[in-house]
């Protein structure tokens, strides 16, 4: 929206001053400014009313005016708190929406969570040089010449060329470079064997507790060391900067399909991602959530597909069970009717 635009967090509204035609209704539109639009997410995202007003008498009065700086309003409700969704639903769309402003932009955050803002502070600070406004508690009426309500989203961890969605032609290689700069990560490319005498390629194996863990982790790590890798086994934690630095120090990232593999965004360009795909018709998810994004980041992606007899499911269910006979029926029952192929 461009013109005289008024952001009023107290009433959860954005008002555009514009003349109305005679008889034209000024009913507000209601928008939930979260990039992913799944219907069942709606209760988790604060609604913002968008109105048109023809006169000062029906519009909120400005008490903070911002000249030459646009505003972007977005939510960190929804699935945030899961690293995959933090990236796919907020940070990649926010980059696509605001990076071209070169820091000269104001962020308003709905469903505000201070711990989340603090967690990604290096990224947010690089995108906006201004203090973030808590849309849930701010009481001022802010006036701008230009306001963007919601974020531009392509696909999960993918940025493709598009005349309106991505007119600058940003790629995931650009985004990963931006992340490296934000977190002060030094490695732009992986080790070239023989380039540095005595230097081993480094492999990270992401460990998990509970579900989707590698049962023979010690054996896998030992075999990798025998093959000449310097191996680090680690579980993704809350300190993004510290874990990002460890991932960036590696040439190979190994992990079971899941949010932990999103850490491939911190690898040097040209590194290798090994995705362990669990049993149960997970091919589409493996390809679309991590495989294709890896290609867009110029990473080499390798998949290892767990056979039925290798899965811990083989210890819990007989081979004639539906888990083995018809895995797609299990997905459908859980409300996840994924395609059966990539």
N, C-alpha and C positions, 0 to 999 in steps of 0.2 A: 504494500500500500504506500502510495506517495502523495504528498500534499501536506495538509495540516492534520497530523495523526496524533491522537492522545491515548496514552497508555495509563489505565487506572487499575492497578492491582487490587485495590480495596473492593472494587465491584467486579473484578475479574473480567474487564472489558477493554476493548480497543475501539476507539471512535474515530472515524474519518469525517472531517468537515467537508461536506459536499452538498450542493443544491439538489433538492428533490423535485421531480416533476409533479405537477398538480395531480393529486389523487394517488400518488405513489406511496406505498406503505414503507415504513422504516423499520420493519421487523428485523431483529438481529439474527445473524447466522451464528451457530455455535460450533466451535472447533476445539478439538483436543490436540494440542501441539506436540504429539509424540510421533516419531517417524514411522513406526510399525503400526499398522491399522487393524490388527486382529480385533474382532468384535468383543471377545471376552476380556480384552485389556481395558475397555472403556471405563469401568468403575475405578481403575487404578490411575487414571490420568485426569488432571484438573481441566475443566471445561472453561473456555474463554469465549465471551460473546463479542461479535464483531458488528458494530453499528455504524450507520451513516446519520449525521446530524446536519441540519440546514442552518441552524442558528446557535449562537452562544447560549441562549436560554435553555437549551435541551442537551448541552454538552458539558462534560466535566471541565472545570476551569484549570488551566495550566498553573502549576507552581514551580515546576522545574522545566526549563526549556533547553534543549540540546541542539546546537547549530552544527551542521556539517558532519554529524555522526549518526549513522543508522542504528536501529535496534533489532535484535533477534530474540524472539520469545520462544522458549522450548521447555519441554517437560523432562524430568529425570525420574518419572514414575515408571509404570509398566514393568518390564522385566529387569530393570537396572539392579545392579548388585551381582549379576552373573556377568563374568568378564566378556563372554561372547556378545551378549546383548549391550553391554556398555560400549563396546566398539561398533557393532553392527547397527544398533538402534540410535545411538547418540553421537559418539565421537567421529565416526566416518561421515555421517550426514552433516554434523556441525562443521567439519572441515570443508565439505563440499559447499555448504551454504555461506560460510563466512571467511574463508581463507583469503579471498581476493580483496577483502577490506584492509588487509595488512595491519591488523590489530586495532584499527580505528573503528570500533564497533562496540555497542553496549549489549551485554547479555542479560536477559530477564529469565530466571529459572523457576518454573512451576514444579510443584511436588518436591520442594527444596529439601535436600539432605546435606548437612554440612560435611559429614564424613565422606560423602561421594565427591563433593567439590574439592575437599582436601586431597583425596586420593588421586585425582586427575589434575591437580593444580598446575603442574608444568605444561600440560597440553592446553588448558583453558587460558593460562596467562599468555601463551604464545599466540593464541587466536584473538584474544582481546586484551588490550592494555588497560582497560578500565575495570573498576570493581564490579563484581557481579551483583545484580539486584535480586533479592529474594522476592519473587512474585507473590508468594503466599502471605508475606507480612508487611511489605512496603505500603506506606500510606500516602505517598505523593502521587500527583498526576504529572506524568512526564510527557513532554511534547516533542515530536520529531518530524523531520521532513520525509523520512522513509522508515517503515517498519516491516519486518518479515515475521509472520506468525507461523511457527512450525519449521521443520527442517526438510531439506531436499534429500530424498533417499533414492538410491539406485537399487541394488540388490545386496544381499548379505556379504559384506567385506569385498564388494566388487564396485569399481568405478569404471563405467564405460562412456564412450563419446556419445553426447546427446546435445542437440542444438539449444534446448531450453533448460534441461536438467543440469547439464555440465558444459556450458558454453566455453569455459576456459580449457577444457580437455584434460582435467586432472586425472591421474591414474593412481592405482594403488602403490606403484613404485614411488610416486610423488608423496603419497600419504606416509609410507613407511620411512622415507627420508625425513619428512617433517617430524615424525615421532622420534627418530634418532637425534635430531637437533634439539627437540624439546627435552629429552632425557639425558642429553650429553653423551650419547653412545658413539663410540669412536669407529667401530668397524663397519666399513661400507661393503666389503667383499670378504668371502671366506678364504681360508688358507689354500694356497697352491702347493701341493706336495712337492718337496724338493727345493722350494724357494728359500726356506729358512732351515738350516742344518739342525737336526735333532728335534724339530718342532712337530708335535703330533696333532692331527686333526682332533677337534674336541666334539664330543657327543653329549647332549643332554637327554636323559630319559625322564619324562615327567611321571612321577609316581602318584598314585591315588589311593585313598582309603575308601573302603566300602565297595561300591559298584565299579565295574569296568577297570579293575586293576590287573596288572600283569602278575599272574600267579608265580611264574618262575623268573621274577625280576633279577634276582642275584645271578642266576645262570646266564640270562641275556646280557647283563652288564659285564660279567666275566668273559663271555665270548667276544664282546665288542673290544674289550681290552686286549685279548689275545690277537685280535685282528689289527691292533695298532692304534686304537683310539684312546684318547684321554677322556674318561667317562665321568660325568657328574650326574648323580641321581637326585632329583629335587621335586618337591611338591610346590605348585604355584601358591604363593601366599599373598597377603594383603599389601605388602610393600611393593608397589608396582615398579618404582625406580630401581630398587635393588634386584628384583627378579629380572627386569628388562636388561640390566647390565650383564647378568649371568647368561641369559639367552643370547645376547649379542656377542658374547665371547665364544659362542659355539658355532660349529660348521654344520652340524646335523642335529635336528630335533626329532625325538621319537616319543610318541604318545598314543594312547588309546583315544578313539573318537570321543570328543567332548570339549568343553569350554577351554580346558588347558591348552589345546592346540592353537587357540587364538593367539597365543604368545608367539606364533610364527611372525607376527608383525614386527618383532624386534630383531629378527635374524638379519645378518648382512645379505644383501642382494646376491643371489646365486647359490645360497646355502641349500641344504636338503631337508625336507620334511618327510618323515616316515609315519604314516597314519596306520595304526592298527585298527582294522575294521571288525567289530564284534560280529558274531553269528546273528543272523536274523533279518536278512533283506535290508541291510543298512547302506547299500551301494549308492542310492540317490542322495541320501543325507551326507555321506562321506564325500562324494564328488562336489555337491553344491555348497556345503557349509565350509569345507576346508580345501578340497582339491582344486577347484576352479579359482578360488581366491588366491591360493598359493601360486598358480600360474600367472595371475594378474600382478603378483608381487615379484615376479621373475625368480621364484624359488623352484627348485626341482622337487616334485611331489611323487612319493612312492607309497603304494598301499600294500599292506599285508592283511589278507582276509583270513580271519580265524575260522578253521573248519569246525564242524559240529562236535567232533570228538575232542577238540582242543578246548572247547568252551566249558566253563564251570556248570553250564546248564545240563551237560551230559551226566553230571553227578546227581542232579535233582529230578530229572524227568526221563522216562523211558523213550526210546527212539521213535515209538509210534505216537508220541504225544504231539498235539497241535503245534507246540513250540518248534518242532522239527518238520512236521508235515506241511504246515501252512503258516509261516511267520507273519505274512501280511494280515492274517485274521487277527493276530494279536495287536498289530498296529491299528487296525480299524477299530477294534474294541476299545482301545485307549484314545480314540478320536484323532489318530494320526494317519490318515489315508495317503501315505507317501507313494509316489510312483515306484514301480518295481525296477526301473532301470534309469541310468543317468542320461 
